[in-house]
């Protein structure tokens, strides 16, 4: 058995053991407290898990079942291309996102919801818990468009209302709808556009909620931007526009960068290269409940292979993030 699989199994055994101990404590003290394990899995699955759609998603489903998450957040959750090609699939023939309910049921999730979106790149949440949709976020015309959309949803766990914000920011070096792309690149238009999207998403979610710093909030997705927490690795100038999005989050919201804080001084890429652009953030109350958190590198996700014909990766050009909480 490969090392990555063993590590994954060992982590899950520790998580289950911790949950058993917590449950025993509750029983012994006559139900004086209520604690529930909550496993959250995030992944940008690249074009609706393009790599496995021709295989009826069998490998993908088995991989998800291996980790047995309670909540999943998937970026790029729509079928776009024909099997094994970069030829666009007709809209009426796209299995996802409309059939996420059927796909999620195969790994034990009876609930799902889709973010608002304007294009081919929605996010999808699937869950063992009922999901309350609070808000779909697509921005406003003409100059505040949230390019791939975002979502604010809630689940309830251990009597706590847990807010989940999903997003996927604009990916290009030039601004969305830039008339002169080269000029926009030179002005760092893409970075500035992503900052606008982040301000819009936060302004309509956590910053719009009273006393949100004391609430249970998570925000996750493909941010397409780099964090000042990793700048010891990147070596950018402190004012580099590539750092603006996360600088804004860290200084203007109550969010904590889970991987960045738990592994301070370590660099954990979330792509096939050397970029940490996928993040899971949470507020302090949730951060206090974390049992474990890591970027998942196992026999399925590690060292993705680039398909020379399409330039896509198998299984994805991103790595997943797994966070275990014990909700108190």
C-alpha positions in Angstrom: 0.0 0.0 0.0 1.4 3.4 -0.9 2.5 5.9 1.7 -0.1 8.5 0.8 -2.9 6.0 1.3 -1.4 4.9 4.7 -1.2 8.5 5.8 -4.8 9.1 4.9 -6.0 6.0 6.7 -3.9 6.8 9.7 -5.3 10.4 9.9 -8.9 9.1 9.6 -8.2 6.5 12.4 -7.0 9.2 14.6 -10.0 11.4 13.8 -12.4 8.5 14.5 -10.6 7.7 17.7 -10.8 11.3 18.9 -14.5 11.3 18.1 -15.0 8.1 20.1 -13.2 9.6 23.1 -15.3 12.8 22.9 -18.5 10.7 22.7 -17.5 8.7 25.7 -16.8 11.8 27.7 -20.3 13.1 26.9 -21.9 9.8 27.9 -20.0 9.7 31.2 -20.9 13.2 32.2 -24.6 12.6 31.5 -24.8 14.6 28.3 -23.3 17.7 29.8 -21.8 18.7 26.5 -22.4 17.9 22.8 -19.5 17.5 20.4 -19.7 16.3 16.8 -16.9 15.5 14.4 -17.2 17.4 11.1 -14.9 16.6 8.2 -14.8 19.2 5.4 -13.3 18.4 2.0 -12.5 21.1 -0.6 -11.2 20.5 -4.1 -11.0 22.3 -7.5 -11.9 19.2 -9.6 -11.0 20.8 -13.0 -13.8 20.9 -15.6 -16.2 18.8 -13.6 -13.7 16.0 -12.9 -13.0 15.8 -16.6 -10.3 13.1 -16.0 -12.9 10.6 -14.7 -16.1 11.5 -16.5 -15.5 8.8 -19.2 -15.2 6.3 -16.3 -18.6 7.2 -14.9 -16.7 9.0 -12.1 -16.0 5.6 -10.4 -12.4 6.5 -9.4 -13.6 9.9 -8.1 -16.4 8.3 -6.1 -14.2 5.7 -4.5 -11.6 8.4 -3.6 -14.2 10.5 -1.9 -15.6 7.5 0.0 -12.1 6.7 1.2 -12.0 10.0 3.2 -15.7 9.9 4.1 -16.2 13.7 4.4 -19.4 15.2 5.9 -19.3 18.2 3.7 -17.6 18.7 0.3 -17.1 21.9 -1.7 -16.2 21.4 -5.3 -14.8 24.2 -7.6 -15.3 23.9 -11.4 -18.3 21.6 -10.8 -19.7 21.5 -14.3 -19.1 19.1 -17.2 -17.7 21.2 -20.0 -15.9 18.9 -22.5 -16.3 15.7 -24.3 -14.6 12.7 -22.7 -10.8 12.9 -23.1 -10.9 16.0 -25.3 -11.1 19.8 -25.1 -14.1 19.9 -27.4 -17.0 21.6 -25.8 -19.9 19.3 -24.9 -23.4 20.5 -25.8 -25.2 22.0 -22.9 -28.0 19.5 -23.0 -25.5 16.6 -22.8 -23.7 17.9 -19.7 -24.1 15.5 -16.8 -23.0 18.1 -14.2 -24.1 20.3 -12.5 -27.7 19.1 -12.8 -27.0 15.6 -11.7 -24.8 16.3 -8.7 -27.6 14.9 -6.5 -27.2 11.5 -8.2 -23.4 11.6 -8.1 -23.2 12.8 -4.5 -25.5 10.0 -3.4 -23.0 7.5 -4.5 -20.5 8.7 -1.8 -23.2 9.1 0.8 -24.3 12.7 0.5 -28.1 13.2 0.2 -27.9 17.0 0.0 -26.4 19.4 -2.4 -26.6 23.0 -3.7 -25.0 25.0 -6.5 -23.5 28.5 -6.4 -24.7 31.3 -8.5 -22.6 31.7 -11.6 -22.5 33.4 -15.0 -20.3 30.9 -16.9 -19.1 27.2 -16.9 -17.5 27.3 -13.4 -19.9 27.0 -10.6 -19.1 25.7 -7.1 -21.1 22.9 -5.6 -21.6 21.9 -2.0 -22.7 18.4 -1.1 -23.4 17.3 2.5 -24.6 14.6 4.9 -26.5 17.5 6.6 -29.3 19.5 5.1 -28.1 22.7 3.4 -29.8 26.1 3.7 -29.0 28.3 0.7 -28.6 31.9 2.0 -27.4 33.8 -1.0 -26.2 33.2 -4.6 -23.5 35.8 -5.5 -22.9 36.9 -9.1 -22.0 40.6 -8.6 -23.5 43.5 -10.3 -23.2 45.0 -13.8 -21.3 46.7 -15.2 -18.2 46.8 -13.0 -18.7 44.5 -10.1 -19.3 41.2 -11.8 -18.2 38.1 -9.7 -16.8 36.2 -12.7 -17.3 32.6 -11.6 -19.9 33.3 -8.9 -20.0 32.5 -5.2 -22.4 31.1 -2.6 -23.4 31.6 1.0 -25.0 28.5 2.5 -25.5 27.0 6.0 -25.6 23.7 7.7 -26.3 22.9 11.3 -24.0 20.6 13.3 -24.0 20.0 17.0 -26.6 22.8 17.4 -24.3 25.3 15.7 -25.3 27.2 12.5 -22.2 26.9 10.3 -21.9 29.4 7.5 -20.1 28.2 4.3 -19.0 30.7 1.7 -17.7 29.3 -1.6 -15.9 31.2 -4.4 -13.7 31.0 -7.4 -12.1 34.2 -8.4 -11.2 35.5 -11.9 -8.1 33.5 -13.1 -6.4 35.7 -15.7 -3.6 38.3 -15.5 -5.8 40.9 -17.2 -9.1 42.2 -15.8 -12.4 40.7 -16.6 -13.8 42.1 -19.9 -10.6 44.2 -20.4 -10.7 45.8 -23.8 -6.9 45.9 -24.1 -5.6 42.7 -22.4 -2.0 43.5 -22.7 -2.4 47.0 -21.2 -4.5 45.4 -18.4 -1.8 42.9 -17.7 0.8 45.7 -17.4 -1.5 47.4 -14.9 -2.0 44.2 -12.9 -5.6 44.3 -13.9 -6.3 40.7 -13.0 -5.0 41.1 -9.4 -7.0 44.3 -9.0 -10.1 42.6 -10.3 -9.8 39.7 -7.9 -9.5 42.1 -5.1 -12.8 43.7 -6.2 -14.4 40.3 -6.2 -13.1 39.5 -2.8 -14.4 42.7 -1.3 -17.8 42.1 -2.9 -18.1 38.6 -1.6 -17.0 39.4 1.9 -19.1 42.5 1.9 -22.2 40.5 1.1 -21.4 37.6 3.5 -19.3 37.8 6.7 -18.9 41.6 6.8 -22.7 42.0 6.5 -23.4 39.7 9.5 -23.6 41.2 13.0 -20.8 40.1 15.3 -19.6 37.7 12.7 -16.2 37.5 14.4 -18.0 35.4 17.1 -19.8 33.2 14.6 -19.1 30.0 12.8 -17.9 30.8 9.3 -15.9 29.1 6.6 -14.8 30.5 3.3 -13.0 28.4 0.7 -12.3 28.1 -3.0 -9.8 28.8 -5.7 -8.6 32.3 -5.0 -6.1 32.5 -7.9 -3.9 34.6 -5.7 -1.1 34.3 -3.3 -0.9 35.0 0.4 1.5 37.2 2.4 1.8 34.2 4.7 3.8 32.4 2.0 5.9 35.4 0.9 8.9 34.0 2.7 8.8 31.3 0.0 7.8 33.5 -3.0 10.1 36.5 -2.2 7.8 39.1 -3.7 8.0 42.8 -2.8 5.6 43.5 0.1 3.5 45.7 -2.2 3.2 43.1 -4.9 -0.3 43.0 -6.3 -0.4 39.2 -6.2 -0.7 39.5 -2.5 -3.6 42.0 -2.3 -6.5 39.6 -2.0 -5.2 37.7 1.0 -3.8 40.8 2.5 -7.3 42.3 2.4 -8.8 39.1 4.0 -6.3 39.0 6.8 -6.6 42.6 7.7 -10.3 43.3 7.1 -12.1 40.2 8.1 -12.1 37.8 11.1 -11.0 34.9 8.9 -8.0 32.7 9.8 -6.0 30.9 7.0 -6.2 27.3 8.3 -3.3 25.8 6.4 -1.2 29.0 6.6 -1.6 29.3 10.4 -1.2 25.6 11.3 1.9 25.2 9.1 3.6 28.5 9.6 7.0 28.5 8.0 6.1 25.5 5.8 5.0 25.8 2.2 2.1 23.6 1.0 1.4 23.9 -2.7 -2.2 23.3 -3.8 -1.4 23.0 -7.5 0.8 20.7 -9.7 3.5 23.4 -9.4 4.5 25.6 -6.6 1.6 27.8 -5.9 -0.8 27.8 -2.9 -3.9 29.4 -4.4 -6.6 27.3 -2.8 -7.5 28.2 0.7 -9.9 27.3 3.5 -10.5 30.1 5.9 -12.5 30.0 9.1 -13.4 32.2 12.1 -11.7 31.8 15.5 -14.6 29.7 17.1 -14.3 27.2 14.3 -10.5 27.3 14.3 -10.5 26.4 18.0 -12.5 23.2 17.0 -9.9 22.0 14.4 -8.5 18.5 15.1 -6.5 18.2 11.9 -6.0 20.0 8.5 -3.8 19.2 5.5 -3.4 19.4 1.8 -4.2 15.9 0.5 -1.4 14.3 -1.4 -2.0 10.6 -1.9 -1.8 8.0 -4.7 -4.7 9.6 -6.5 -4.0 13.3 -6.2 -0.2 13.6 -6.1 1.8 14.3 -9.2 -1.0 14.9 -11.7 -0.3 13.9 -15.2 -0.8 16.6 -17.9 -2.6 15.3 -21.0 -0.6 16.5 -24.0 -3.5 16.7 -26.4 -5.8 18.9 -24.2 -3.3 20.4 -21.7 -5.6 19.3 -18.9 -4.4 17.3 -15.9 -5.4 13.9 -14.5 -7.1 13.9 -12.0 -6.9 17.7 -11.6 -4.4 20.6 -11.7 -5.2 21.4 -8.0 -4.8 19.4 -4.8 -7.6 19.0 -2.2 -7.7 20.3 1.3 -9.2 18.3 4.2 -10.1 19.8 7.6 -11.4 17.9 10.6 -13.3 19.7 13.2 -14.8 18.7 16.5 -17.8 21.0 16.8 -18.5 21.9 20.4 
